Amino acid sequence: MAQQYDVIVVGLGGMGSSAAYHLAARGQRVLGLERFGPAHDQGSSHGGSRITRQAYFEDPAYVPLILRSYELWDRLQRDSGRDLLTLTGALFMGPPESRTVDGSRRTAEQWDLPHEMLDATAIRRRFPQFTPRDGEVALFERNAGVLRPEAAVEANLALASRHQATLRFHEPVVTWEEKAEKVLIKTDKAQYEADQLVICPGAWAPQLLPDLNVPLEVERQVQFWFEPQEKLEIPIFIWEGEDPKGMQVYGFPQEAEAVKVAFFRRGEPTTPQTIDRAIREEEIEYIARYLKDRVPAIPGRFLRGKTCMYTNTPDMHFVIARHPGHDRVTVACGFSGHGFKFTPVVGEILADLALTGSTGHPIALFDPGRGYPSGVE
């Protein structure tokens, strides 16, 4: 006989661990299923650090959600006793018309977010380890900071367990189906039954959600750690170049001997089964050469690299909704490389959707039935 639960959460990375915690805290009998171990490094919620920011160049519609996330990050830190978020400030740099700068400025102005605009001379004076080109500018946001993804996932899982959630690791889901008044889930070890199913599959979305009808592409990304040539006193930065595609490089303040840097969406298509986990010499050389003209001290000694996966939608906005074809299934996927900062509020939203079918949070942007660019449907 299948084991019975109120809600089953598939995938216990950033979004799924948060959903399990929020659902269990509301008194639900929750089962969480994860194909790997807790806070693993095989998906998208690892690497020691993630950026959080409020002046959101992707779309001003994200701001109410990020502000709520800041409140929930504080609560998560307090309830778990873990240090998860450090405010460091951030520079969003590039040509004035670039999406990174102009989009951040427009959002900050629309939502009256604290910020400063700096020209190249001011950047060099206040942050002398950056070397912007004449004509480049930056938006400085003091309320940006560094999140610790593994610690955050661990905190959510610990609090979910404290609220009596059952969490099973190294147990991948094989199939799921909605049947009569229940959802049936089969893993490689057992069968389970629940009133509601929440699927947070990360890069496994194409396999677990084949009928969602959202064109998702999984992308291999590389995170790099360098020992800089000198001690770096820098904030978080996102720097958009002048190339037609608007390539962005980002980095973090130095921790111990290392500075972490990466390109934003300069990856290659992959799948969870075929991803190349090796870090190639040409990748190291390329980012070191790219940074040498911008932050000359960073391309010191290469220390290590780590791969992760982005799961991208065509418009780079998330998918968070009740499954359009299944009344008892809620989905969260397609976070397109910028989702982790939203994990607390996404967990809250998923609990709302699973239990009531709606949420008070503004999520129209994340409807899986929306139109997609370039005629993709």
N, C-alpha and C positions, 0 to 999 in steps of 0.2 A: 504494500500500500504506500502511496506517495505521502511524504511528510508534508504537513499543512502549516502555512504561514499566512499572515495578512498581506505582506508585501515582500517580494523578492527583488533584490538589487543585483544586477549582473554587471560586474566590473567594479573594483574597489580602488581605483586610482583617485585622482583629485576629485572628480565630480561624484563618482559612486560612493566613496568613503563619506563625503559630506551628506549625500542623500541618505545613506544608511543611518548616520548620526541623527539627522533631523527627523526622520521617520520614527526611529526608536524613541527619541525624546518626546514624541507625541503619543507614546503608548502603544505603538504598533508592534506586532510580532514580526520581526524583520529577519530575513535570511540574506546574507551577503555572500556572493560567489565570485571568486577570483581565480584566474588560470595560473597565476604566479604567486609568489609570497607577498607578504605585506610590504608596502612602500618599495616595490621592486624597481629595477632600472631597465626594463624591457619595453616600456611604452613611452609616455609623454610627461610623466610627473616626477622627474628626477633631475639630477645635475647640480643640486646644492643651492641653487638660487633662481628666482624668477623676479621680473620687474612688476611692480604695481605703480599705477599712475592714475591721475584724475582727468587731466586735460587730454581727452581721448581723441586722437586724430582720426581713428577709424570711423566714428560717427558720434555726434553729440547725444544720440539716443542711449548710449551706454552709460552716461553719467549717473542717472539715478541708481543704476545697478551697482556701479563701482562705489558710490557713496554708501550704499547699504552694505556692501562687502567690507568696507573699512570698519563699520560698526560691528559686523559679525566677526571680523578678524580679531578685534579687541576682545569680544566675548569668548572666542575660541581660545585665545591665549590665557584669559583669566580662568576659564573653566578647566582647561587642560594643564595649566601650570607650565606651559612651554613657551619659549621665545620664538615667535614665528615671523615677525615683521619688524624691520628697522627702517626708519625714515632717514634717507640720505640726501634727498634732493635729486633732480635729474635735469639734464640738458637735452633738448630736442633741437638738433642742428641741421643746417643745410641751406640751400637757396631760399630766399623769402617766400617764393611761390611753391616750394615743395610741399607735398602732402604732410610730411612730418612736422614742419614748422607752421604752415598756414592752417592745416587742419587742427593742430593743437591750439593755436591762437584763437581760431574761431570758436572752438568748443569752450575754451577758458572764458572768452568774452560772453558767450551766450549764457553760461551757467555762473558767471561772476566768481570764477575760481581764482585764488591768489596765484599770480605769476608775474614774471618780469621778462621783457624783451631786451636782448643784448645784441649789439652789432659785433663785428669781428674784433674790433679794438677792445671792447669791453670783455669779450670772452677771453682774449689773451691776457688781459690785465687780471681778471679774477680767477681764471683757471689756466695758468701759464703752461701747463703740460699739454694743452690742446693747441693745435696750430691751424685754425680755420683760414680759408682763403678770403681775400678781400671780397666783400660782397655777401659772404655767408653770414647768417644770423642764428640766434638761438632763442628759444623760450626756456626759461628756467622755472621749474616747478618745485617748490620746497616740500610739498606733501607727497612726493614720489618716494618709493623705497624698495627694499629687497625683501622678498618672501623666501622662506625655506621649505621647498615642496615636500621633501621626504618627511620632515618633522610635522608638517601640516597634515599629511595623510595619516601618519601615526597618531596624531592627536585626535583626528576624526574617528579612527578605528577604535581607539581607547575609550572615547566617550560613547560610541555606539555600543561597545561591549558593556560599559557601565550601565547603559539603559537596556540591557538584556538582549541585544541583537546577537544572533548566531552568525558567526563569520567563518566561512570555509575557504581555505586557500589551496592552491594546486589542484583545483577542481574546475576545469573548463566546461562551459555549457556546450552541449552537442546540438540540441534542438530546443525550440520552444514553440508552443502553439496555444492559441486562445480557443477554449472549448467550453460550451455551455456557459456557466456562471463562474468559470475559473480560468486560470492560465496554468498550463502544464509545462514544466521545465525538466529536461533530461540532461544530466551531466555524464561524465565518463565513470561516475561512481554511484549515482543514485537518481531517483526521480522525486520531484517536489511539486507542490500545488499551492497556489496563492490566489487571493482576490485581485491583486494588482501586481504588475511587473514593471520595474524601472530598468532600462537598459542604458548603461554608460560605457560603451564598448571601446572608446578610443579608436586606435587604428584598426581594430577588428570590426568596425561598423559595416564595411561592405559585405562581410560574411554573415554577421548576425542580423543585419537589417536590409536584406536584399530587396524587399518590397516597399521600402521607404520612398523610392523614386527621387532621391537626391543624388546628384552626381558628385561623389566624393573622390578625392585623390589623396592617397597617402604619400608623404614626402619625407625622404631621409634628410635629417639635419645633423650638423656637427657642432658641438660646443668645445671650445679650446681654452686651455689654461696656460698662460705664459708667466714666467718669472721676469718682471720688468727690469730694465737696466738701472733704474733708480726707484726709490720709494715713491709711490704714486698717491697723491691726495686728490682724488677726483670723485665726482658724483657718478651716479648712473648716467649713461648717455645713449642716445639713439641718433645716428648721424646718417642723413640721406645724401647720397652723392649726386652729381650732375648728369649721370648717364640717363638715357631716355627711359629706362625701366625704373628709375628711382630706387636703386639698390640701397638697402639700409644695413649698417653695421651697428652693433650695440655692445655695451660692456658695463662692467660692474666695478665698484670700488675694490681696492686691493684687500684681500683677506689672507693673513699670514704672508706667505711668499708669492701668492698667485693672484693674477688678474684674469677673470673669465671674460671672453669675448666670443662673438658669433655673428654670422650673417643672418638677417631675417628673411626667410623664404628665398634662399639661393640653393635649394636642395635638388634632389632628383627623385623621380617617381620610384616607389618601392612598394612592398607589402610586408606585413609582419613576418612572413615566412621566408622572404628572400632578402631582407635588408642586409647590407654589407656593414658589419660592425667595426671593421678595420678603419683606422684613420690613415689616410693616404698622405704621402710626403708632399705631393703637389697641393693638397688642400691646406696644409700647414704653411707652405711657402706663399700661397696666394693671399691668405688673410694677413700674414706678417708683412708682406709687401704693401697691401692695401692700407694697413694701419700706420706704416712708417711715416707717411706724409701727413698724418692726422694726429696721432699720439705717438711721437717718436720713441718714447721710452718703453712702450708695450712690447714690441717685437724683440724681446730679449731671448731668454732660453725657453724653448717649448718644454712644458712639463707633462701634459697629458691631454687626451681628447676623449669625448664621449658622444655616441650617437643617440638621437632620439627621433621621434616621429611626429610630424604635423599631419592632421587629417583635415584637409582643406575643402571648403565649399567653393563654388565658382566666384561668389561675391565676397568671400572671406568672413561672412557673418555666421553666427552659430546656428545650430538646430536645437531648439528646446520646445517640446510640445507633446501633447497626446499624439500617439501614432495615428495618422489619418485613416488607417485601415483596421485598427484594433482598439476597441473601446477601453480595454483594461491594460493597455501598454503605454507607458510614457518613455520618451527617448531624449537623450542629450548627447550630441555628437557634433563633429565638424567644427571644432574650436579653433582651427586654423592658426595655431601658433600664438594666440594671444588670450587664451581662456583661463589660465590657471588663477589669475588674480580674482576671478569671479567665483571660485569654487564655493565660498560660504553662501552666497546668495543663490547660486544655482541649486545647491542642496535644499535650500528653503523653497525655491520655486518647484523643484521636483516633488517635494513632499506635498505642496499645495495641489499640484496637478494630479498626483496619484490618489489623493484622498478626497478631493472635491471636484476635480475636472477643470479647475480654473485657478488663477492666481491674481493678486492685486498688483503684481509687478508688471512693468511694461515689457512685453516680450513679442509684440507683433513682428518686429524685425527678424525674429528667429523661426517664423512659420515655415515648415518644410514645403508647403505648397506655394511659396512665393515665386515670382519670376526670377530667372537667373540671367546673368549677362551673356552676351554673344549668342542669344537664341537658345541657350541650353535650358532644358526643362527636366 
